[in-house]
Amino acid sequence: MILDAGVFHLAERNPRRLAALLQELPAAEFVTNEAAMAQVWRDPAKQVPVTRLLAGLDVEVTGLTEGRAIGILLGQATSTDVVAASLAVLARSRSQPVLTSDPHDLANLGAAVVSL
């Protein structure tokens, strides 16, 4: 399952709620990308829940091919949210849903979503 930035924000605000939510989901490998990580990463010394969550994740690095696909998707959806589009492309490539706090934007980009 792909994690968007909203998951990391929830980890900071309410780590117990996030832990309970993740336990309710089907067993899955959790993945994010560098764009979502960059959206929330500010100070690891102060972001202990985010640091712990990231330690257990596979973080995909987007390459040139994915960058082109992200741009094309943004053009097709008439959107400008590069982070959401990068997660949608990652979700499509892995045939996995995105766990998100913003299901509308990701669904508009063609990603299957699970709402926080």
N, C-alpha and C positions, 0 to 999 in steps of 0.2 A: 504494500500500500504506500502511495506517495503522500508525504506530509508537506503541507504548505506552511507559510509563515505564521498563520493563525494558531497552529498547533504549538509553536514555540512561545508565542505570546501567552497562550493558556498555561504552558509549563511555568512561566514566570508568575502569573497571577494566581494560579490555583493548581499546583502540582498534584495534589490528591485527586482532584476531579479528572485531570488528564490521565493519571494512572488507572483510575477506575474505568474511564472511557476506553483506553487502549486494551484493557483486560476483557472488555465486552466484545471487542472485535474478533473476527475469526483469526486464528493463528496466521501471521503473515510476517514477511520481512518488511521492515519499514525503511523507506528510502526518501531522500530529498535531493535537491541539487544546490549548487553553489549560489544561485540567484536567491533562493528562499533563505538560505543560511545568511547571506550578506544582508538581507532585509532586516534581520533581527540581531545579528552579532554586533555587539558594541564593546562590552567590557567583561571578559570571561570571569574576572575575579568577583564581579557583582551579579553575574548571570549563572549561578551554580546550577539551577534546574535545566537551563538550556544547554549548558556544557555537558551535563550528565546525559541528556537526551541525545545530543549529537554524538557522544562517545559510542552509543550503541547503534548508530545508523551507518548505512552506506550512503556516501555523498557522491552523486554523479557529477562529473565535470562535463559541461557542454562543449562540444567541438564545433568546427566550422559547418559541418553538415547539419547539425542540429540548429545552429544559429540561423542558417538559411531557412530551415523548416519553421522556426519560430517567426521569422519575418514574414514568410508567406502566410502563416496562420493569422498573424496580426492584421495583415492586409485583407484577408478574406472575412474576418470577423469585425473589421473596422474598429479594432481595439488598439490601445497603446500600452497595455499592462504587460511588459516584457516578462516579469516574474511569473505571472499567471500563465502566459503562453508557453513559457519554458517548462512549467510543470505539466501543462496539457500535452505537450509533445512527449515528455518523459512518460506520462501515463499511457499515452497511445502506444509508445514503443514497447512498453512492458505489459500492456493489456491489463492495467491495474487502475483502480479508482484513486482519486485524490481525497484525502481527509482534509477538509477545509472549513474555514469560518466564512467563506465567501462563495457559496455554491453557484450563485447566479453567474458570476463572471467566468468561472471555470466551465460550467455547462455550456455557456455561450461559445466557448472555445472548443467545444466538442469532447470534453473530458467527462468520464463517469465520475460522480462525486458522492462522498459520504459527508454529511454535515456534522460539524462539531456540536 
